[in-house]
Amino acid sequence: MAQTDFNKLQVFFVVARERSFTRAAAQLGVSQSALSHTIRGLEEKLGIRLLARTTRGVSPTEAGERLLRNVGPHYEGIETELAALSELRDKPVGSFRVTAHDHAASTVLWPKLSKLLSNYPDIQLEININYGFVDIISERFDAGVRFGDQVAKDMIAVRIGPDQRMAVVGSPAYFATRSMPKKPQDLATHDCINLRLATYGGLYAWEFEKRGKKTEVHVKGQFVLNTTPQILTAALEGYGLAYVPEDLVQQHVTEGRLKQVLEDWCPAFPGYHLYYPSRRQSSPAFALLVDALRYRA
């Protein structure tokens, strides 16, 4: 098959997995019309329909499912081996997609990887901010970032940050009319700023532990937000209590803009880990990325 047909196959695999021309176009960096034209050309060459198009999106036909199931893994192997050829270059080359929480991206990924990428201009990196538990294989990410106790057992995990603690904080203005909570159950009488989880659509339950006793509290309040920076802003402006990473608020607490409560209910837990499937080990450029992120106490 001609090289152009391999390019068309790549387009098909992305559209079929995303089940959307819009998302596939964004991932590939081309227009939707160009993708549609490419798919039509592939279907005409093969003489069979590969995608069923509806007003809701696209889905593979029986032939498309067969192509995706039987050829897709081989194509991924080709891509991996081509990426591995970068070890023969003077400088490593590669393009990687990583999904992470915005806190991990700003406190770990960016400070470390910005230095690496400035020295290796042929390495390209996409960081996708996501609060949900992303299936990095099905979503076509090269790696993800989670807290150490959340990484699936079948993944390779590399510690990239120190242990973390969460903190419950509120502004002096908020506490001017409210008593400080002494135990997690006291939060029921407080306005709390909720986090909406993308994966399940539900509200995050605040997690606490003291002397081996664990408890979760479903809080209520005026605001439901979906990113940590928004939650911190709302807390600073006095709209309620926030439950956020401690290092994010330490300076605000030190300078008096926030007050921290329930410290004895917020123990340390395993910090951020980079996780990825074993097949990712073959790329020298990826190995550089992992080594740059590796936590060294």
C-alpha distance (Angstrom), angle and dihedral (degrees) to the residues before:
residue distance angle dihedral
M1 . . .
A2 3.82 . .
Q3 3.80 120.8 .
T4 3.77 91.5 -110.9
D5 3.80 88.4 61.8
F6 3.80 90.6 56.9
N7 3.80 87.6 55.4
K8 3.80 89.2 50.9
L9 3.80 90.2 49.6
Q10 3.79 89.9 54.6
V11 3.80 89.7 53.5
F12 3.81 91.0 49.0
F13 3.82 93.3 50.4
V14 3.80 92.7 51.0
V15 3.82 94.3 46.4
A16 3.81 92.0 44.9
R17 3.79 93.3 50.5
E18 3.80 94.9 43.4
R19 3.83 92.1 41.2
S20 3.76 86.4 -148.8
F21 3.80 134.3 87.8
T22 3.82 88.7 -153.9
R23 3.81 95.5 56.9
A24 3.80 92.5 39.4
A25 3.81 91.4 51.4
A26 3.81 90.6 51.1
Q27 3.81 91.3 49.4
L28 3.80 94.5 47.6
G29 3.78 95.6 39.1
V30 3.83 96.2 -125.7
S31 3.79 135.7 108.9
Q32 3.80 123.4 -86.1
S33 3.80 90.7 -121.9
A34 3.82 90.3 55.6
L35 3.81 90.4 51.6
S36 3.79 92.0 48.4
H37 3.82 90.5 50.0
T38 3.81 91.2 49.7
I39 3.80 93.1 49.7
R40 3.81 91.6 48.7
G41 3.80 89.5 51.3
L42 3.81 91.8 51.6
E43 3.81 92.3 47.2
E44 3.81 91.2 49.3
K45 3.81 91.7 50.2
L46 3.82 92.3 49.0
G47 3.81 93.0 40.0
I48 3.80 94.1 -132.6
R49 3.78 138.8 91.4
L50 3.83 112.7 -106.8
L51 3.80 101.9 176.2
A52 3.78 131.3 41.1
R53 3.80 110.4 -144.3
T54 3.81 121.1 -151.9
T55 3.80 136.4 161.4
R56 3.82 87.8 -97.1
G57 3.79 95.0 54.3
V58 3.79 136.7 -87.5
S59 3.78 135.4 -53.5
P60 3.81 132.0 -177.2
T61 3.79 117.7 -96.1
E62 3.80 119.1 -135.2
A63 3.80 88.6 -86.4
G64 3.78 90.7 46.6
E65 3.80 92.3 50.9
R66 3.80 89.7 50.7
L67 3.80 92.0 50.4
L68 3.79 91.4 46.9
R69 3.81 93.1 47.7
N70 3.81 99.9 42.9
V71 3.80 104.3 30.2
G72 3.81 101.6 28.3
P73 3.83 96.5 75.7
H74 3.83 91.4 48.3
Y75 3.80 90.5 50.5
E76 3.81 90.4 51.2
G77 3.80 88.0 52.1
I78 3.79 90.6 53.3
E79 3.81 90.8 50.6
T80 3.82 91.1 49.7
E81 3.81 93.0 50.0
L82 3.80 92.4 46.9
A83 3.80 89.0 51.6
A84 3.80 89.2 50.5
L85 3.81 90.1 59.4
S86 3.79 87.1 75.1
E87 3.81 87.6 84.9
L88 3.80 87.0 73.7
R89 3.80 91.4 58.7
D90 3.79 125.8 87.7
K91 3.80 88.3 -117.9
P92 3.84 126.9 28.0
V93 3.79 117.6 -107.6
G94 3.77 131.6 -164.6
S95 3.79 147.2 128.5
F96 3.80 118.8 -127.5
R97 3.80 137.5 -176.6
V98 3.81 119.3 -153.7
T99 3.80 127.3 -178.2
A100 3.79 120.0 -153.0
H101 3.81 146.8 151.2
D102 3.82 111.6 -91.3
H103 3.82 90.6 -115.2
A104 3.82 91.1 56.3
A105 3.78 91.1 45.3
S106 3.80 94.3 52.7
T107 3.82 99.6 38.0
V108 3.82 102.0 36.3
L109 3.80 115.9 9.3
W110 3.78 100.5 44.9
P111 3.84 99.2 42.7
K112 3.81 92.3 50.4
L113 3.79 103.3 33.7
S114 3.79 96.7 45.0
K115 3.80 87.6 65.9
L116 3.82 92.1 48.2
L117 3.80 95.6 47.4
S118 3.78 93.0 50.1
N119 3.81 87.9 62.0
Y120 3.81 96.1 41.9
P121 3.82 109.7 45.0
D122 3.83 91.8 173.0
I123 3.81 91.8 65.3
Q124 3.81 112.2 87.7
L125 3.80 122.4 -164.0
E126 3.80 133.1 -166.6
I127 3.82 117.4 -168.0
N128 3.80 114.4 -163.1
I129 3.81 116.1 -162.9
N130 3.79 110.1 -139.7
Y131 3.81 132.7 155.6
G132 3.80 95.1 -165.2
F133 3.78 131.7 87.7
V134 3.79 97.8 -95.6
D135 3.81 121.5 -159.4
I136 3.79 94.9 -133.4
I137 3.80 93.9 -166.1
S138 3.81 97.6 53.3
E139 3.81 91.7 38.7
R140 3.81 91.2 50.6
F141 3.80 97.7 -119.6
D142 3.79 119.7 149.2
A143 3.79 92.6 -146.0
G144 3.76 144.3 -9.7
V145 3.79 137.9 -151.7
R146 3.80 124.0 -129.7
F147 3.77 138.6 148.8
G148 3.80 111.1 -81.2
D149 3.81 95.6 -107.5
Q150 3.82 91.9 53.5
V151 3.82 100.0 57.1
A152 3.82 116.3 111.4
K153 3.81 114.2 -113.0
D154 3.82 93.7 -123.3
M155 3.81 92.4 60.5
I156 3.78 129.6 85.6
A157 3.81 107.7 -116.8
V158 3.81 127.5 -161.2
R159 3.80 121.4 -173.5
I160 3.81 109.4 -123.5
G161 3.79 101.6 170.0
P162 3.81 144.1 29.5
D163 3.79 124.9 -92.6
Q164 3.79 113.8 -69.6
R165 3.78 137.3 -141.8
M166 3.77 129.5 -162.6
A167 3.79 121.4 -135.4
V168 3.79 134.7 -153.4
V169 3.80 109.2 -144.9
G170 3.77 140.1 171.2
S171 3.79 135.4 177.3
P172 3.83 123.9 -101.1
A173 3.81 87.6 -115.4
Y174 3.80 90.6 57.0
F175 3.82 93.2 48.4
A176 3.81 90.8 47.5
T177 3.80 87.8 82.9
R178 3.82 100.3 23.7
S179 3.79 133.7 66.0
M180 3.79 117.1 -123.7
P181 3.84 114.5 -102.6
K182 3.81 114.4 -113.0
K183 3.80 97.6 -170.2
P184 3.84 134.2 18.8
Q185 3.81 92.5 -102.6
D186 3.82 89.0 63.4
L187 3.80 88.3 69.4
A188 3.80 88.1 79.5
T189 3.81 88.4 78.1
H190 3.80 94.4 48.0
D191 3.79 135.8 82.1
C192 3.80 105.9 -115.2
I193 3.78 129.9 -173.9
N194 3.79 109.1 -123.3
L195 3.80 129.2 -145.9
R196 3.80 118.0 -140.3
L197 3.81 111.4 -143.7
A198 3.81 114.7 -136.8
T199 3.81 95.9 -151.9
Y200 3.77 99.4 58.2
G201 3.79 102.1 12.4
G202 3.81 90.1 -125.9
L203 3.79 131.3 119.7
Y204 3.78 118.7 -93.6
A205 3.80 114.5 -109.8
W206 3.81 112.6 -135.5
E207 3.82 109.9 -117.7
F208 3.80 124.1 -144.1
E209 3.80 137.6 173.0
K210 3.81 134.9 -174.5
R211 3.80 127.3 172.7
G212 3.80 90.9 -15.2
K213 3.80 94.4 -49.1
K214 3.80 112.2 122.7
T215 3.77 125.5 -163.9
E216 3.80 137.9 172.0
V217 3.79 123.4 -150.1
H218 3.80 125.0 -159.8
V219 3.78 103.0 -150.2
K220 3.79 132.2 -161.5
G221 3.76 134.1 -149.5
Q222 3.78 147.7 134.0
F223 3.81 96.3 -81.2
V224 3.81 133.8 58.6
L225 3.81 111.6 -176.6
N226 3.80 134.6 171.2
T227 3.81 105.4 -145.4
T228 3.79 133.7 55.4
P229 3.85 96.1 -128.0
Q230 3.81 89.7 56.2
I231 3.80 90.9 49.7
L232 3.80 92.0 49.8
T233 3.81 91.4 50.0
A234 3.81 91.3 51.3
A235 3.82 90.9 50.0
L236 3.81 92.2 49.5
E237 3.80 89.3 52.3
G238 3.79 91.8 53.3
Y239 3.81 101.7 -107.8
G240 3.79 94.3 131.2
L241 3.77 147.6 -68.5
A242 3.80 120.6 -35.8
Y243 3.81 130.6 -154.9
V244 3.80 107.0 -151.1
P245 3.84 141.1 139.7
E246 3.79 109.4 -64.9
D247 3.80 96.0 -131.3
L248 3.80 88.7 58.0
V249 3.81 92.3 62.2
Q250 3.81 104.2 30.7
Q251 3.80 94.3 100.6
H252 3.82 92.0 46.3
V253 3.81 89.6 51.3
T254 3.80 92.9 46.5
E255 3.79 92.1 50.1
G256 3.80 93.5 45.5
R257 3.78 100.6 -111.8
L258 3.81 90.9 116.7
K259 3.80 136.3 25.8
Q260 3.80 120.8 -143.3
V261 3.81 121.9 -140.1
L262 3.81 138.0 178.6
E263 3.82 91.3 30.7
D264 3.80 91.8 153.9
W265 3.83 89.3 58.0
C266 3.82 93.8 54.5
P267 3.83 109.5 73.8
A268 3.80 124.9 178.4
F269 3.81 119.3 -90.5
P270 3.85 135.1 -174.5
G271 3.80 111.2 -62.6
Y272 3.78 130.5 -132.6
H273 3.80 119.7 -43.2
L274 3.79 129.2 -170.5
Y275 3.80 109.3 -133.6
Y276 3.78 130.9 -169.6
P277 3.84 141.9 152.7
S278 3.80 119.0 -89.4
R279 3.82 93.6 -109.6
R280 3.80 89.0 71.1
Q281 3.83 91.4 69.3
S282 3.82 93.2 80.8
S283 3.81 96.4 74.6
P284 3.83 118.4 87.7
A285 3.81 90.2 -157.9
F286 3.80 90.8 54.3
A287 3.80 90.2 47.8
L288 3.82 88.2 55.9
L289 3.79 90.1 51.0
V290 3.81 92.3 50.6
D291 3.80 92.8 47.1
A292 3.80 91.7 50.1
L293 3.81 90.7 53.0
R294 3.81 97.4 42.6
Y295 3.81 111.7 120.5
R296 3.78 115.0 -119.3
A297 3.79 111.8 -172.9
